[in-house]
Amino acid sequence: MSTPDEFSDEDYKVYSSFLEQYNTPNVVVSQESSEENYASAFTETTEDVKQNLESRYPDFEASLFTKLIEVNLKTKFFDDKFSVNNKMITLITEPELTYISELSKTNTYENLESFWDYFYKIHPQSQGYVSLSLISYSENKDQAVFEIWNACGGLCGDGGFVYCRKENGVWTFIDAFLLVAA
């Protein structure tokens, strides 16, 4: 495991509010923050998501998406500080994912399935694994947006944006907007 970078307790509370949404007893999280950056890759779609959020949540700060690109210019490594009731959170490293993928030397569908067979033997009752971007916070730190990518099988996965709000001092998952789903 790589040496974790510094994250605030607040960061882990935001992420944990989202991770609670998985309906599996085990949630596997990539230790390395994601640099997928849908915010810049899907500019038109990102604009649609911003407008949707603004129409549904009048106090939504659209600048969160601009900040999202800025805060994710550098990869960071998470620590095992996620806190989700009744779920085991496991960090997975890039070397572990590489090891699993090297069990098969070709990229055929059959070998891709063997990757997932092995993955689920190591991480049973999980959702696959999720990669999280760094968080973009509103000015007064009561709103947060980040990106996710969840891989769960040969042709199974999704990715997009997560919106959380701090309500009565507690971070709450509000909405997810998937831009990629398979």
N, C-alpha and C positions, 0 to 999 in steps of 0.2 A: 504494500500500500504506500502511495506517495505521502509525503509530509503534508498535512492539511494546511490550507491557508486560513487566515483570520476571517471569520464571519461573525456577525453580531448574533446575539440570542434572538433578536427580532427577525433576522433572516431565516433562521431555522423554524421559527413560529409560523412565518408566512408559508414556507415550503410545506411544513407539516399540515397546515390547514388544507392544502391541496391533496397531499398524499393520503389523507384520511378518506378521500373519495373512492379509492380503489376498493373493489369488493373481494379482495383476496386477503388471506391472513398474513401473507408475506409480501413485502414490497421491496423490490431490488432497485437501487438507485446507483447510477454511474457516479463514481467518485469525482470524475472530472466534469466541470461545468461545460455545458454545450455551447458551441459557437455557431449553431445552425443559422441563426439570425434570419428568421422568416420576415422580420420587420423590414429588412432591406431587400430580401429576395422576392417577396410578394408585395411590392409597393402598392399595387392597385387593390389587392385583397386586404392588405393592412389598412388602407384607407376605409374600406367597407367595414372592417371590424371596428375601427375607431368611431365611425358614424353610428354603427349599431350600439356600441357602448354609450355614446353620448345621448342617443335617443332613449335608451332604456334606463340610464343612470345619469340624470341631469348634472350631477356634480362631478362626473368623471373628468379627469384631467388628461386631455388628448396629448399633452407633452410627454406623457409616460412612454409613448412609442419612440419618440426621438431619443429620449434618455436611454431606452432599452438598447438601441444600437451602440450608443457611447459606452455603456457600462460593460458590454460584452466583447470588447476589443481584446481582452486577455482572458485566457483560461485560468480557472482557480480549482483547487481541490477541496472537496467537502470533508468534514470530520463526521464521526458517527454521533451527531447531536440532534438528529431528527427525533421528534417525540409524537408518536401517534398511538392513541389508545387501542389496545387489543390487536396490534399489528407488530410483526417483527420487521424492522427496517434493516436491510443488508446493503452495504456498499460493495460495488463491483468495480474492479480496476480495468483499465485498457489491457494490461498484460494478461489478465485472466480471460478477457474476451478474445484476445489474440490466441491464447493457448487453446481455448475451446474451438476456435475456427480452424486452427492448424491440425486438428484431429483429422480433418479431411483436406486433401491437397487441391481439389478442384472446386469450381464454383457451380456444380450441377445442382439441380433442385433436390436430388436425393441426398447429396452431402449437406445442403443447407438444412434439410430436415434433420439430419443426424446432429448438426450443431444444436438445434433446439431440443432434441431428445436428451442430449448430454446436459444442456443448460438446465432443463427442468428436473433432471436427476439431482443436480447440485442444489437447485433452488425450487423445490417442489411448492406447489400451491402459490406460485407468484404470478404476477401479471406480465412476465417477461422482465425487461428492465427499462427504466425511464431515465432520460438525460434531462437535466434542468439547466436553464441559462441562469445568469446572474439576474438579480431583481432590479427593476426600475421603480423607484418610489416617487410619490407625489411630493410637492413642496412641504406639506405639513406631516408627511409620513403616515397618512391614514389610508392610502391607496397604493396598490402594488400590481405590477404586471411583470410576467416572465414567460419564457417559452419552454415548451416541453417537446420531447420526442420519446414515444414509447414503442419499443420493438418487442414483438411477442410471438413471432413465428415466421415461417418462410415468406408468406405474403400477408402477414399480419403486422399492423403498426399504425400509429397516428401521431400527428404533431400539430402544434398550434400555440395559441396564447392562453394564459390563465390570468384571471382578474380576481384579486382579493382585496378586502377592505377591513380596516380596523374598526370594530363596532363595540362600544362600551369597554374599550381597552383590550379586546380580544380579536386576533386576526381570524377572518372568516373567508372561506372560499365562496366566491359569488358566481363566477361563470367561467366556462372554457369555450374557446372558439377553435375548432379543429380546421386546419387548412389542408392537411394531408391525411387520408385515411385509406387503409388497405385491409 
